[in-house]
Amino acid sequence: MRQESSRPRGEKLTLNMLLLQCGKSTTIGLVERFYDPLSGIVTLDGVPLEDLNVASFRSHTALVSQEPTLYRGSVRFNVL
């Protein structure tokens, strides 16, 4: 899979991975630098992620999981 796009430097990027069995966990693992690819490179603004300081990079990125969390009580109770 190779897809490139241009956007202004510093602009937020959101990845929506909706398809099942499309390597979502693998992609997140590569982007978050939990492991490095066996071949090829992953880049951000043209810079290989392996060239970035892992701690600094992770402090500037976030993963928002969409796993459902079930709470006790009503929706109103849990929102208020």
N, C-alpha and C positions, 0 to 999 in steps of 0.2 A: 504494500500500500504506500503510495507516494502522493502527497497532496501538499501543494505550497500555496500560500496566499500572501498578499502584501497588506500591511496595516501600519499605521503610524507607530513609531517606537514608543513603548510604555503603555500602549493601549491594552486594556484587559482582553484576555482571550478565554473563551469558554468552549469546552469540548462537550458535545452532547453525543453520547454513545448509546443509542437506543436499541440496536439490533441484538438479538440473542446470539450467543456463540460467535461473537465477532472479535474476541481477544481483548475485552474490556480490562480484565485484571492484568493481562500482560502489558497493555498500553499504559495503565496507571503505574505499574511497577517500573517501567522504563522511564516515564516522565518524572516520577518521584525519586528516581535513582536508587530504588531498592536493589536493582541489579543493572548491569550494562549489557547491551546487545552482543551476541556472539559474532555478528557481522553487521556491517552498516553503521550508521550513526543517527542519533536523535539530536536535532538542533532546535534552538530557540533564537529567533532573530538572526539566524545564520551562524550562531555560535554553538559548537558541540556541547551538549550538557556535561560531558565528562571533563570539559575545561573549566566548568564553574565550581565554585566552592559549595559543597553539598549542604552544609549547615546554613549558609547564607541563602542559597537557592530555596531550600525548604522553608525558611522563615518568611519568604516572599510569595509562597504559593499555598493554596489550600485545596483540599478535596472535600467536596460536599456530596456525601453519599445520599442516595435516595432509598435506602433501606427503611421500610416502615417500622415505626416504634409504636407499640401498643401501650396505652396508659389505662389505668383504672379510672372509672367515672366517665362522665359525659364529655363531649368536645368542649362545651362551655366551661365546665369545671377545669379542664386542662389548659384552656387558653387564658382564662382569667387568673 
